[in-house]
């Protein structure tokens, strides 16, 4: 089978960490990438789940975050902690 070269760009730290990991398996980067590509072709899919580890904030959370930013930027009295706030409120 004829061979071809492929050039890819990646973060230097990602490359270093990947090389270290693959080395522990006795693989070089070329072999590891070829494994990924062949498995992708075999499964006709990315051979692992691709998903976000944390859900995106919903509309209510985004609104609360915006409100928090407005409060911080309003110049109103700020408290160092909850106890200080409750003390000021007489609670």
PyMOL Python script that loads the backbone (N, CA, C, O; Angstrom):
from pymol import cmd

cmd.read_pdbstr("""\
ATOM      1  N   UNK A   1       0.854  -1.171   0.000  1.00  0.00           N
ATOM      2  CA  UNK A   1       0.000   0.000   0.000  1.00  0.00           C
ATOM      3  C   UNK A   1       0.902   1.236   0.000  1.00  0.00           C
ATOM      4  O   UNK A   1       1.816   1.338   0.819  1.00  0.00           O
ATOM      5  N   UNK A   2       0.645   2.181  -0.923  1.00  0.00           N
ATOM      6  CA  UNK A   2       1.464   3.400  -0.948  1.00  0.00           C
ATOM      7  C   UNK A   2       1.269   4.218   0.327  1.00  0.00           C
ATOM      8  O   UNK A   2       0.174   4.258   0.888  1.00  0.00           O
ATOM      9  N   UNK A   3       2.316   4.851   0.768  1.00  0.00           N
ATOM     10  CA  UNK A   3       2.260   5.670   1.981  1.00  0.00           C
ATOM     11  C   UNK A   3       2.196   7.140   1.579  1.00  0.00           C
ATOM     12  O   UNK A   3       2.654   7.518   0.501  1.00  0.00           O
ATOM     13  N   UNK A   4       1.629   7.957   2.449  1.00  0.00           N
ATOM     14  CA  UNK A   4       1.571   9.400   2.245  1.00  0.00           C
ATOM     15  C   UNK A   4       1.871  10.090   3.560  1.00  0.00           C
ATOM     16  O   UNK A   4       1.692   9.511   4.632  1.00  0.00           O
ATOM     17  N   UNK A   5       2.319  11.303   3.478  1.00  0.00           N
ATOM     18  CA  UNK A   5       2.627  12.076   4.686  1.00  0.00           C
ATOM     19  C   UNK A   5       1.428  12.962   5.031  1.00  0.00           C
ATOM     20  O   UNK A   5       0.668  13.383   4.159  1.00  0.00           O
ATOM     21  N   UNK A   6       1.284  13.229   6.333  1.00  0.00           N
ATOM     22  CA  UNK A   6       0.224  14.105   6.800  1.00  0.00           C
ATOM     23  C   UNK A   6       0.836  15.047   7.837  1.00  0.00           C
ATOM     24  O   UNK A   6       1.507  14.597   8.765  1.00  0.00           O
ATOM     25  N   UNK A   7       0.611  16.328   7.684  1.00  0.00           N
ATOM     26  CA  UNK A   7       1.104  17.313   8.652  1.00  0.00           C
ATOM     27  C   UNK A   7      -0.085  17.851   9.428  1.00  0.00           C
ATOM     28  O   UNK A   7      -1.096  18.237   8.843  1.00  0.00           O
ATOM     29  N   UNK A   8       0.041  17.875  10.752  1.00  0.00           N
ATOM     30  CA  UNK A   8      -1.015  18.443  11.587  1.00  0.00           C
ATOM     31  C   UNK A   8      -0.385  19.403  12.591  1.00  0.00           C
ATOM     32  O   UNK A   8       0.775  19.254  12.976  1.00  0.00           O
ATOM     33  N   UNK A   9      -1.165  20.373  12.999  1.00  0.00           N
ATOM     34  CA  UNK A   9      -0.704  21.326  14.012  1.00  0.00           C
ATOM     35  C   UNK A   9      -1.411  20.994  15.319  1.00  0.00           C
ATOM     36  O   UNK A   9      -2.600  20.676  15.338  1.00  0.00           O
ATOM     37  N   UNK A  10      -0.661  21.076  16.402  1.00  0.00           N
ATOM     38  CA  UNK A  10      -1.244  20.838  17.717  1.00  0.00           C
ATOM     39  C   UNK A  10      -0.449  21.587  18.765  1.00  0.00           C
ATOM     40  O   UNK A  10       0.697  21.977  18.540  1.00  0.00           O
ATOM     41  N   UNK A  11      -1.062  21.776  19.893  1.00  0.00           N
ATOM     42  CA  UNK A  11      -0.417  22.406  21.031  1.00  0.00           C
ATOM     43  C   UNK A  11       0.802  21.576  21.426  1.00  0.00           C
ATOM     44  O   UNK A  11       0.715  20.351  21.513  1.00  0.00           O
ATOM     45  N   UNK A  12       1.925  22.229  21.663  1.00  0.00           N
ATOM     46  CA  UNK A  12       3.166  21.527  21.986  1.00  0.00           C
ATOM     47  C   UNK A  12       3.026  20.661  23.236  1.00  0.00           C
ATOM     48  O   UNK A  12       3.572  19.559  23.291  1.00  0.00           O
ATOM     49  N   UNK A  13       2.299  21.153  24.236  1.00  0.00           N
ATOM     50  CA  UNK A  13       2.132  20.382  25.469  1.00  0.00           C
ATOM     51  C   UNK A  13       1.272  19.146  25.232  1.00  0.00           C
ATOM     52  O   UNK A  13       1.535  18.086  25.799  1.00  0.00           O
ATOM     53  N   UNK A  14       0.243  19.280  24.392  1.00  0.00           N
ATOM     54  CA  UNK A  14      -0.601  18.127  24.052  1.00  0.00           C
ATOM     55  C   UNK A  14       0.248  17.067  23.360  1.00  0.00           C
ATOM     56  O   UNK A  14       0.148  15.881  23.675  1.00  0.00           O
ATOM     57  N   UNK A  15       1.078  17.493  22.423  1.00  0.00           N
ATOM     58  CA  UNK A  15       1.943  16.549  21.712  1.00  0.00           C
ATOM     59  C   UNK A  15       2.874  15.825  22.690  1.00  0.00           C
ATOM     60  O   UNK A  15       3.016  14.604  22.630  1.00  0.00           O
ATOM     61  N   UNK A  16       3.503  16.582  23.585  1.00  0.00           N
ATOM     62  CA  UNK A  16       4.436  15.999  24.553  1.00  0.00           C
ATOM     63  C   UNK A  16       3.735  14.964  25.435  1.00  0.00           C
ATOM     64  O   UNK A  16       4.239  13.858  25.631  1.00  0.00           O
ATOM     65  N   UNK A  17       2.555  15.342  25.969  1.00  0.00           N
ATOM     66  CA  UNK A  17       1.825  14.429  26.854  1.00  0.00           C
ATOM     67  C   UNK A  17       1.348  13.186  26.097  1.00  0.00           C
ATOM     68  O   UNK A  17       1.387  12.077  26.629  1.00  0.00           O
ATOM     69  N   UNK A  18       0.898  13.380  24.854  1.00  0.00           N
ATOM     70  CA  UNK A  18       0.443  12.242  24.047  1.00  0.00           C
ATOM     71  C   UNK A  18       1.616  11.307  23.759  1.00  0.00           C
ATOM     72  O   UNK A  18       1.475  10.089  23.868  1.00  0.00           O
ATOM     73  N   UNK A  19       2.763  11.859  23.396  1.00  0.00           N
ATOM     74  CA  UNK A  19       3.936  11.026  23.128  1.00  0.00           C
ATOM     75  C   UNK A  19       4.332  10.216  24.363  1.00  0.00           C
ATOM     76  O   UNK A  19       4.676   9.039  24.255  1.00  0.00           O
ATOM     77  N   UNK A  20       4.283  10.848  25.527  1.00  0.00           N
ATOM     78  CA  UNK A  20       4.616  10.142  26.764  1.00  0.00           C
ATOM     79  C   UNK A  20       3.638   9.003  27.016  1.00  0.00           C
ATOM     80  O   UNK A  20       4.047   7.897  27.371  1.00  0.00           O
ATOM     81  N   UNK A  21       2.339   9.270  26.833  1.00  0.00           N
ATOM     82  CA  UNK A  21       1.329   8.241  27.040  1.00  0.00           C
ATOM     83  C   UNK A  21       1.515   7.088  26.055  1.00  0.00           C
ATOM     84  O   UNK A  21       1.554   5.924  26.452  1.00  0.00           O
ATOM     85  N   UNK A  22       1.630   7.423  24.756  1.00  0.00           N
ATOM     86  CA  UNK A  22       1.754   6.375  23.746  1.00  0.00           C
ATOM     87  C   UNK A  22       3.021   5.561  23.952  1.00  0.00           C
ATOM     88  O   UNK A  22       3.043   4.359  23.687  1.00  0.00           O
ATOM     89  N   UNK A  23       4.067   6.210  24.421  1.00  0.00           N
ATOM     90  CA  UNK A  23       5.317   5.510  24.705  1.00  0.00           C
ATOM     91  C   UNK A  23       5.110   4.430  25.764  1.00  0.00           C
ATOM     92  O   UNK A  23       5.717   3.361  25.693  1.00  0.00           O
ATOM     93  N   UNK A  24       4.254   4.712  26.741  1.00  0.00           N
ATOM     94  CA  UNK A  24       3.961   3.721  27.780  1.00  0.00           C
ATOM     95  C   UNK A  24       3.295   2.477  27.186  1.00  0.00           C
ATOM     96  O   UNK A  24       3.399   1.385  27.744  1.00  0.00           O
ATOM     97  N   UNK A  25       2.607   2.650  26.047  1.00  0.00           N
ATOM     98  CA  UNK A  25       1.988   1.520  25.352  1.00  0.00           C
ATOM     99  C   UNK A  25       2.923   0.915  24.314  1.00  0.00           C
ATOM    100  O   UNK A  25       2.563  -0.045  23.633  1.00  0.00           O
ATOM    101  N   UNK A  26       4.124   1.476  24.194  1.00  0.00           N
ATOM    102  CA  UNK A  26       5.075   0.992  23.202  1.00  0.00           C
ATOM    103  C   UNK A  26       4.763   1.497  21.802  1.00  0.00           C
ATOM    104  O   UNK A  26       5.147   0.873  20.813  1.00  0.00           O
ATOM    105  N   UNK A  27       4.070   2.621  21.716  1.00  0.00           N
ATOM    106  CA  UNK A  27       3.671   3.177  20.424  1.00  0.00           C
ATOM    107  C   UNK A  27       4.345   4.512  20.182  1.00  0.00           C
ATOM    108  O   UNK A  27       4.634   5.257  21.119  1.00  0.00           O
ATOM    109  N   UNK A  28       4.594   4.808  18.907  1.00  0.00           N
ATOM    110  CA  UNK A  28       5.008   6.164  18.575  1.00  0.00           C
ATOM    111  C   UNK A  28       3.765   6.925  18.109  1.00  0.00           C
ATOM    112  O   UNK A  28       2.692   6.338  17.969  1.00  0.00           O
ATOM    113  N   UNK A  29       3.911   8.220  17.872  1.00  0.00           N
ATOM    114  CA  UNK A  29       2.768   9.057  17.507  1.00  0.00           C
ATOM    115  C   UNK A  29       2.137   8.585  16.203  1.00  0.00           C
ATOM    116  O   UNK A  29       0.911   8.539  16.096  1.00  0.00           O
ATOM    117  N   UNK A  30       2.946   8.234  15.214  1.00  0.00           N
ATOM    118  CA  UNK A  30       2.420   7.788  13.920  1.00  0.00           C
ATOM    119  C   UNK A  30       1.552   6.553  14.086  1.00  0.00           C
ATOM    120  O   UNK A  30       0.459   6.486  13.524  1.00  0.00           O
ATOM    121  N   UNK A  31       2.022   5.580  14.847  1.00  0.00           N
ATOM    122  CA  UNK A  31       1.254   4.352  15.051  1.00  0.00           C
ATOM    123  C   UNK A  31      -0.038   4.630  15.799  1.00  0.00           C
ATOM    124  O   UNK A  31      -1.084   4.076  15.459  1.00  0.00           O
ATOM    125  N   UNK A  32       0.023   5.482  16.817  1.00  0.00           N
ATOM    126  CA  UNK A  32      -1.171   5.806  17.590  1.00  0.00           C
ATOM    127  C   UNK A  32      -2.213   6.501  16.713  1.00  0.00           C
ATOM    128  O   UNK A  32      -3.400   6.184  16.793  1.00  0.00           O
ATOM    129  N   UNK A  33      -1.778   7.442  15.879  1.00  0.00           N
ATOM    130  CA  UNK A  33      -2.724   8.136  14.995  1.00  0.00           C
ATOM    131  C   UNK A  33      -3.296   7.162  13.970  1.00  0.00           C
ATOM    132  O   UNK A  33      -4.486   7.216  13.661  1.00  0.00           O
ATOM    133  N   UNK A  34      -2.463   6.279  13.445  1.00  0.00           N
ATOM    134  CA  UNK A  34      -2.963   5.273  12.503  1.00  0.00           C
ATOM    135  C   UNK A  34      -3.984   4.354  13.164  1.00  0.00           C
ATOM    136  O   UNK A  34      -4.975   3.979  12.537  1.00  0.00           O
ATOM    137  N   UNK A  35      -3.753   3.988  14.426  1.00  0.00           N
ATOM    138  CA  UNK A  35      -4.740   3.178  15.163  1.00  0.00           C
ATOM    139  C   UNK A  35      -6.075   3.901  15.244  1.00  0.00           C
ATOM    140  O   UNK A  35      -7.128   3.311  14.997  1.00  0.00           O
ATOM    141  N   UNK A  36      -6.024   5.189  15.593  1.00  0.00           N
ATOM    142  CA  UNK A  36      -7.238   5.982  15.686  1.00  0.00           C
ATOM    143  C   UNK A  36      -7.959   6.027  14.344  1.00  0.00           C
ATOM    144  O   UNK A  36      -9.169   5.807  14.281  1.00  0.00           O
ATOM    145  N   UNK A  37      -7.223   6.311  13.270  1.00  0.00           N
ATOM    146  CA  UNK A  37      -7.843   6.422  11.953  1.00  0.00           C
ATOM    147  C   UNK A  37      -8.440   5.094  11.489  1.00  0.00           C
ATOM    148  O   UNK A  37      -9.558   5.064  10.975  1.00  0.00           O
ATOM    149  N   UNK A  38      -7.705   4.002  11.666  1.00  0.00           N
ATOM    150  CA  UNK A  38      -8.221   2.695  11.251  1.00  0.00           C
ATOM    151  C   UNK A  38      -9.462   2.295  12.053  1.00  0.00           C
ATOM    152  O   UNK A  38     -10.415   1.750  11.496  1.00  0.00           O
ATOM    153  N   UNK A  39      -9.447   2.564  13.353  1.00  0.00           N
ATOM    154  CA  UNK A  39     -10.611   2.242  14.181  1.00  0.00           C
ATOM    155  C   UNK A  39     -11.805   3.105  13.780  1.00  0.00           C
ATOM    156  O   UNK A  39     -12.939   2.626  13.767  1.00  0.00           O
ATOM    157  N   UNK A  40     -11.557   4.369  13.454  1.00  0.00           N
ATOM    158  CA  UNK A  40     -12.630   5.252  12.987  1.00  0.00           C
ATOM    159  C   UNK A  40     -13.254   4.704  11.709  1.00  0.00           C
ATOM    160  O   UNK A  40     -14.477   4.677  11.573  1.00  0.00           O
ATOM    161  N   UNK A  41     -12.423   4.272  10.782  1.00  0.00           N
ATOM    162  CA  UNK A  41     -12.915   3.707   9.525  1.00  0.00           C
ATOM    163  C   UNK A  41     -13.692   2.426   9.792  1.00  0.00           C
ATOM    164  O   UNK A  41     -14.770   2.216   9.237  1.00  0.00           O
ATOM    165  N   UNK A  42     -13.136   1.573  10.645  1.00  0.00           N
ATOM    166  CA  UNK A  42     -13.782   0.286  10.961  1.00  0.00           C
ATOM    167  C   UNK A  42     -15.169   0.500  11.564  1.00  0.00           C
ATOM    168  O   UNK A  42     -16.123  -0.182  11.190  1.00  0.00           O
ATOM    169  N   UNK A  43     -15.282   1.452  12.502  1.00  0.00           N
ATOM    170  CA  UNK A  43     -16.555   1.702  13.178  1.00  0.00           C
ATOM    171  C   UNK A  43     -17.437   2.704  12.432  1.00  0.00           C
ATOM    172  O   UNK A  43     -18.616   2.872  12.746  1.00  0.00           O
ATOM    173  N   UNK A  44     -16.842   3.362  11.440  1.00  0.00           N
ATOM    174  CA  UNK A  44     -17.536   4.427  10.703  1.00  0.00           C
ATOM    175  C   UNK A  44     -18.055   5.490  11.667  1.00  0.00           C
ATOM    176  O   UNK A  44     -19.164   6.005  11.525  1.00  0.00           O
ATOM    177  N   UNK A  45     -17.212   5.799  12.652  1.00  0.00           N
ATOM    178  CA  UNK A  45     -17.549   6.769  13.695  1.00  0.00           C
ATOM    179  C   UNK A  45     -16.271   7.152  14.423  1.00  0.00           C
ATOM    180  O   UNK A  45     -15.230   6.517  14.250  1.00  0.00           O
ATOM    181  N   UNK A  46     -16.358   8.177  15.224  1.00  0.00           N
ATOM    182  CA  UNK A  46     -15.254   8.470  16.139  1.00  0.00           C
ATOM    183  C   UNK A  46     -15.301   7.379  17.204  1.00  0.00           C
ATOM    184  O   UNK A  46     -16.357   7.153  17.795  1.00  0.00           O
ATOM    185  N   UNK A  47     -14.195   6.701  17.462  1.00  0.00           N
ATOM    186  CA  UNK A  47     -14.229   5.507  18.320  1.00  0.00           C
ATOM    187  C   UNK A  47     -14.277   5.780  19.827  1.00  0.00           C
ATOM    188  O   UNK A  47     -13.822   4.956  20.621  1.00  0.00           O
ATOM    189  N   UNK A  48     -14.813   6.907  20.213  1.00  0.00           N
ATOM    190  CA  UNK A  48     -15.037   7.212  21.616  1.00  0.00           C
ATOM    191  C   UNK A  48     -16.128   8.263  21.681  1.00  0.00           C
ATOM    192  O   UNK A  48     -16.398   8.946  20.694  1.00  0.00           O
ATOM    193  N   UNK A  49     -16.749   8.392  22.829  1.00  0.00           N
ATOM    194  CA  UNK A  49     -17.836   9.362  22.984  1.00  0.00           C
ATOM    195  C   UNK A  49     -17.264  10.775  22.998  1.00  0.00           C
ATOM    196  O   UNK A  49     -16.288  11.051  23.696  1.00  0.00           O
ATOM    197  N   UNK A  50     -17.868  11.657  22.233  1.00  0.00           N
ATOM    198  CA  UNK A  50     -17.495  13.060  22.228  1.00  0.00           C
ATOM    199  C   UNK A  50     -18.661  13.823  22.834  1.00  0.00           C
ATOM    200  O   UNK A  50     -19.739  13.911  22.245  1.00  0.00           O
ATOM    201  N   UNK A  51     -18.432  14.371  24.012  1.00  0.00           N
ATOM    202  CA  UNK A  51     -19.504  15.091  24.690  1.00  0.00           C
ATOM    203  C   UNK A  51     -18.897  16.141  25.605  1.00  0.00           C
ATOM    204  O   UNK A  51     -17.719  16.086  25.959  1.00  0.00           O
ATOM    205  N   UNK A  52     -19.710  17.066  25.963  1.00  0.00           N
ATOM    206  CA  UNK A  52     -19.277  18.098  26.885  1.00  0.00           C
ATOM    207  C   UNK A  52     -19.290  17.498  28.288  1.00  0.00           C
ATOM    208  O   UNK A  52     -20.194  16.742  28.642  1.00  0.00           O
ATOM    209  N   UNK A  53     -18.280  17.840  29.079  1.00  0.00           N
ATOM    210  CA  UNK A  53     -18.233  17.297  30.428  1.00  0.00           C
ATOM    211  C   UNK A  53     -19.154  18.050  31.373  1.00  0.00           C
ATOM    212  O   UNK A  53     -19.555  17.520  32.409  1.00  0.00           O
ATOM    213  N   UNK A  54     -19.488  19.278  31.019  1.00  0.00           N
ATOM    214  CA  UNK A  54     -20.398  20.062  31.850  1.00  0.00           C
ATOM    215  C   UNK A  54     -21.471  20.650  30.945  1.00  0.00           C
ATOM    216  O   UNK A  54     -21.165  21.122  29.850  1.00  0.00           O
ATOM    217  N   UNK A  55     -22.704  20.627  31.380  1.00  0.00           N
ATOM    218  CA  UNK A  55     -23.758  21.205  30.540  1.00  0.00           C
ATOM    219  C   UNK A  55     -23.596  22.718  30.424  1.00  0.00           C
ATOM    220  O   UNK A  55     -23.060  23.372  31.319  1.00  0.00           O
ATOM    221  N   UNK A  56     -24.066  23.254  29.315  1.00  0.00           N
ATOM    222  CA  UNK A  56     -24.056  24.706  29.149  1.00  0.00           C
ATOM    223  C   UNK A  56     -25.065  25.325  30.101  1.00  0.00           C
ATOM    224  O   UNK A  56     -26.078  24.698  30.414  1.00  0.00           O
ATOM    225  N   UNK A  57     -24.815  26.535  30.565  1.00  0.00           N
ATOM    226  CA  UNK A  57     -25.787  27.181  31.454  1.00  0.00           C
ATOM    227  C   UNK A  57     -27.114  27.411  30.723  1.00  0.00           C
ATOM    228  O   UNK A  57     -27.134  27.776  29.547  1.00  0.00           O
ATOM    229  N   UNK A  58     -28.211  27.194  31.436  1.00  0.00           N
ATOM    230  CA  UNK A  58     -29.521  27.458  30.840  1.00  0.00           C
ATOM    231  C   UNK A  58     -29.836  28.945  30.948  1.00  0.00           C
ATOM    232  O   UNK A  58     -29.049  29.711  31.504  1.00  0.00           O
ATOM    233  N   UNK A  59     -30.996  29.357  30.412  1.00  0.00           N
ATOM    234  CA  UNK A  59     -31.367  30.776  30.378  1.00  0.00           C
ATOM    235  C   UNK A  59     -31.435  31.383  31.772  1.00  0.00           C
ATOM    236  O   UNK A  59     -30.997  32.516  31.971  1.00  0.00           O
ATOM    237  N   UNK A  60     -31.981  30.643  32.747  1.00  0.00           N
ATOM    238  CA  UNK A  60     -32.096  31.171  34.110  1.00  0.00           C
ATOM    239  C   UNK A  60     -30.715  31.403  34.723  1.00  0.00           C
ATOM    240  O   UNK A  60     -30.489  32.411  35.392  1.00  0.00           O
ATOM    241  N   UNK A  61     -29.801  30.475  34.492  1.00  0.00           N
ATOM    242  CA  UNK A  61     -28.445  30.625  35.026  1.00  0.00           C
ATOM    243  C   UNK A  61     -27.734  31.802  34.370  1.00  0.00           C
ATOM    244  O   UNK A  61     -27.059  32.579  35.046  1.00  0.00           O
ATOM    245  N   UNK A  62     -27.885  31.935  33.044  1.00  0.00           N
ATOM    246  CA  UNK A  62     -27.273  33.064  32.348  1.00  0.00           C
ATOM    247  C   UNK A  62     -27.822  34.389  32.858  1.00  0.00           C
ATOM    248  O   UNK A  62     -27.072  35.351  33.021  1.00  0.00           O
ATOM    249  N   UNK A  63     -29.141  34.446  33.112  1.00  0.00           N
ATOM    250  CA  UNK A  63     -29.749  35.669  33.642  1.00  0.00           C
ATOM    251  C   UNK A  63     -29.195  35.980  35.026  1.00  0.00           C
ATOM    252  O   UNK A  63     -28.912  37.139  35.329  1.00  0.00           O
ATOM    253  N   UNK A  64     -29.036  34.967  35.869  1.00  0.00           N
ATOM    254  CA  UNK A  64     -28.485  35.173  37.208  1.00  0.00           C
ATOM    255  C   UNK A  64     -27.031  35.648  37.130  1.00  0.00           C
ATOM    256  O   UNK A  64     -26.607  36.495  37.916  1.00  0.00           O
ATOM    257  N   UNK A  65     -26.283  35.105  36.191  1.00  0.00           N
ATOM    258  CA  UNK A  65     -24.897  35.539  36.017  1.00  0.00           C
ATOM    259  C   UNK A  65     -24.844  37.005  35.577  1.00  0.00           C
ATOM    260  O   UNK A  65     -24.020  37.779  36.065  1.00  0.00           O
ATOM    261  N   UNK A  66     -25.733  37.376  34.650  1.00  0.00           N
ATOM    262  CA  UNK A  66     -25.807  38.777  34.213  1.00  0.00           C
ATOM    263  C   UNK A  66     -26.175  39.693  35.374  1.00  0.00           C
ATOM    264  O   UNK A  66     -25.601  40.770  35.534  1.00  0.00           O
ATOM    265  N   UNK A  67     -27.141  39.251  36.188  1.00  0.00           N
ATOM    266  CA  UNK A  67     -27.542  40.047  37.352  1.00  0.00           C
ATOM    267  C   UNK A  67     -26.371  40.216  38.315  1.00  0.00           C
ATOM    268  O   UNK A  67     -26.148  41.306  38.843  1.00  0.00           O
ATOM    269  N   UNK A  68     -25.638  39.156  38.539  1.00  0.00           N
ATOM    270  CA  UNK A  68     -24.468  39.238  39.409  1.00  0.00           C
ATOM    271  C   UNK A  68     -23.448  40.230  38.882  1.00  0.00           C
ATOM    272  O   UNK A  68     -22.882  41.011  39.646  1.00  0.00           O
ATOM    273  N   UNK A  69     -23.212  40.198  37.567  1.00  0.00           N
ATOM    274  CA  UNK A  69     -22.284  41.166  36.967  1.00  0.00           C
ATOM    275  C   UNK A  69     -22.779  42.593  37.150  1.00  0.00           C
ATOM    276  O   UNK A  69     -21.994  43.491  37.455  1.00  0.00           O
ATOM    277  N   UNK A  70     -24.101  42.807  36.961  1.00  0.00           N
ATOM    278  CA  UNK A  70     -24.660  44.149  37.139  1.00  0.00           C
ATOM    279  C   UNK A  70     -24.488  44.624  38.585  1.00  0.00           C
ATOM    280  O   UNK A  70     -24.159  45.785  38.827  1.00  0.00           O
ATOM    281  N   UNK A  71     -24.712  43.728  39.532  1.00  0.00           N
ATOM    282  CA  UNK A  71     -24.564  44.083  40.948  1.00  0.00           C
ATOM    283  C   UNK A  71     -23.113  44.452  41.249  1.00  0.00           C
ATOM    284  O   UNK A  71     -22.846  45.458  41.906  1.00  0.00           O
ATOM    285  N   UNK A  72     -22.191  43.645  40.772  1.00  0.00           N
ATOM    286  CA  UNK A  72     -20.766  43.897  41.022  1.00  0.00           C
ATOM    287  C   UNK A  72     -20.344  45.231  40.430  1.00  0.00           C
ATOM    288  O   UNK A  72     -19.585  45.983  41.040  1.00  0.00           O
ATOM    289  N   UNK A  73     -20.848  45.517  39.230  1.00  0.00           N
ATOM    290  CA  UNK A  73     -20.435  46.739  38.531  1.00  0.00           C
ATOM    291  C   UNK A  73     -21.259  47.969  38.911  1.00  0.00           C
ATOM    292  O   UNK A  73     -21.004  49.054  38.389  1.00  0.00           O
ATOM    293  N   UNK A  74     -22.239  47.829  39.805  1.00  0.00           N
ATOM    294  CA  UNK A  74     -23.131  48.939  40.150  1.00  0.00           C
ATOM    295  C   UNK A  74     -22.505  49.933  41.127  1.00  0.00           C
ATOM    296  O   UNK A  74     -22.986  51.059  41.257  1.00  0.00           O
ATOM    297  N   UNK A  75     -21.457  49.534  41.802  1.00  0.00           N
ATOM    298  CA  UNK A  75     -20.837  50.414  42.778  1.00  0.00           C
ATOM    299  C   UNK A  75     -21.532  50.397  44.126  1.00  0.00           C
ATOM    300  O   UNK A  75     -21.140  51.138  45.028  1.00  0.00           O
ATOM    301  N   UNK A  76     -22.553  49.571  44.283  1.00  0.00           N
ATOM    302  CA  UNK A  76     -23.255  49.483  45.567  1.00  0.00           C
ATOM    303  C   UNK A  76     -22.377  48.784  46.588  1.00  0.00           C
ATOM    304  O   UNK A  76     -21.373  48.158  46.247  1.00  0.00           O
ATOM    305  N   UNK A  77     -22.775  48.904  47.848  1.00  0.00           N
ATOM    306  CA  UNK A  77     -22.048  48.297  48.967  1.00  0.00           C
ATOM    307  C   UNK A  77     -21.847  46.814  48.716  1.00  0.00           C
ATOM    308  O   UNK A  77     -22.770  46.104  48.317  1.00  0.00           O
ATOM    309  N   UNK A  78     -20.629  46.360  48.955  1.00  0.00           N
ATOM    310  CA  UNK A  78     -20.321  44.943  48.809  1.00  0.00           C
ATOM    311  C   UNK A  78     -19.885  44.395  50.158  1.00  0.00           C
ATOM    312  O   UNK A  78     -19.372  45.134  50.999  1.00  0.00           O
ATOM    313  N   UNK A  79     -20.084  43.130  50.358  1.00  0.00           N
ATOM    314  CA  UNK A  79     -19.759  42.478  51.622  1.00  0.00           C
ATOM    315  C   UNK A  79     -18.669  41.437  51.402  1.00  0.00           C
ATOM    316  O   UNK A  79     -18.584  40.808  50.347  1.00  0.00           O
ATOM    317  N   UNK A  80     -17.842  41.276  52.423  1.00  0.00           N
ATOM    318  CA  UNK A  80     -16.749  40.314  52.336  1.00  0.00           C
ATOM    319  C   UNK A  80     -17.257  38.883  52.449  1.00  0.00           C
ATOM    320  O   UNK A  80     -16.650  37.956  51.911  1.00  0.00           O
ATOM    321  N   UNK A  81     -18.374  38.708  53.152  1.00  0.00           N
ATOM    322  CA  UNK A  81     -18.929  37.367  53.326  1.00  0.00           C
ATOM    323  C   UNK A  81     -20.402  37.479  53.712  1.00  0.00           C
ATOM    324  O   UNK A  81     -20.914  38.573  53.948  1.00  0.00           O
ATOM    325  N   UNK A  82     -21.072  36.330  53.772  1.00  0.00           N
ATOM    326  CA  UNK A  82     -22.510  36.310  54.069  1.00  0.00           C
ATOM    327  C   UNK A  82     -22.797  36.830  55.470  1.00  0.00           C
ATOM    328  O   UNK A  82     -23.784  37.541  55.657  1.00  0.00           O
ATOM    329  N   UNK A  83     -21.969  36.502  56.464  1.00  0.00           N
ATOM    330  CA  UNK A  83     -22.190  36.956  57.835  1.00  0.00           C
ATOM    331  C   UNK A  83     -22.187  38.474  57.922  1.00  0.00           C
ATOM    332  O   UNK A  83     -22.989  39.061  58.648  1.00  0.00           O
ATOM    333  N   UNK A  84     -21.282  39.113  57.179  1.00  0.00           N
ATOM    334  CA  UNK A  84     -21.212  40.585  57.169  1.00  0.00           C
ATOM    335  C   UNK A  84     -22.510  41.162  56.582  1.00  0.00           C
ATOM    336  O   UNK A  84     -23.045  42.148  57.089  1.00  0.00           O
ATOM    337  N   UNK A  85     -23.001  40.541  55.519  1.00  0.00           N
ATOM    338  CA  UNK A  85     -24.242  41.005  54.903  1.00  0.00           C
ATOM    339  C   UNK A  85     -25.420  40.843  55.860  1.00  0.00           C
ATOM    340  O   UNK A  85     -26.225  41.761  56.017  1.00  0.00           O
ATOM    341  N   UNK A  86     -25.524  39.677  56.500  1.00  0.00           N
ATOM    342  CA  UNK A  86     -26.648  39.422  57.414  1.00  0.00           C
ATOM    343  C   UNK A  86     -26.576  40.381  58.603  1.00  0.00           C
ATOM    344  O   UNK A  86     -27.608  40.858  59.075  1.00  0.00           O
ATOM    345  N   UNK A  87     -25.377  40.664  59.086  1.00  0.00           N
ATOM    346  CA  UNK A  87     -25.203  41.595  60.197  1.00  0.00           C
ATOM    347  C   UNK A  87     -25.707  42.980  59.805  1.00  0.00           C
ATOM    348  O   UNK A  87     -26.407  43.633  60.579  1.00  0.00           O
ATOM    349  N   UNK A  88     -25.352  43.424  58.608  1.00  0.00           N
ATOM    350  CA  UNK A  88     -25.814  44.714  58.102  1.00  0.00           C
ATOM    351  C   UNK A  88     -27.337  44.755  57.991  1.00  0.00           C
ATOM    352  O   UNK A  88     -27.954  45.791  58.238  1.00  0.00           O
ATOM    353  N   UNK A  89     -27.939  43.623  57.618  1.00  0.00           N
ATOM    354  CA  UNK A  89     -29.391  43.540  57.477  1.00  0.00           C
ATOM    355  C   UNK A  89     -30.096  43.351  58.814  1.00  0.00           C
ATOM    356  O   UNK A  89     -31.323  43.422  58.887  1.00  0.00           O
ATOM    357  N   UNK A  90     -29.325  43.112  59.872  1.00  0.00           N
ATOM    358  CA  UNK A  90     -29.907  42.889  61.199  1.00  0.00           C
ATOM    359  C   UNK A  90     -30.525  41.510  61.360  1.00  0.00           C
ATOM    360  O   UNK A  90     -31.447  41.307  62.150  1.00  0.00           O
ATOM    361  N   UNK A  91     -29.998  40.577  60.598  1.00  0.00           N
ATOM    362  CA  UNK A  91     -30.531  39.195  60.663  1.00  0.00           C
ATOM    363  C   UNK A  91     -29.634  38.349  61.551  1.00  0.00           C
ATOM    364  O   UNK A  91     -29.897  37.162  61.742  1.00  0.00           O
TER     365      UNK A  91
END
""", "prot")
cmd.dss("prot")
cmd.show_as("cartoon", "prot")
cmd.util.cbc("prot")
cmd.orient("prot")
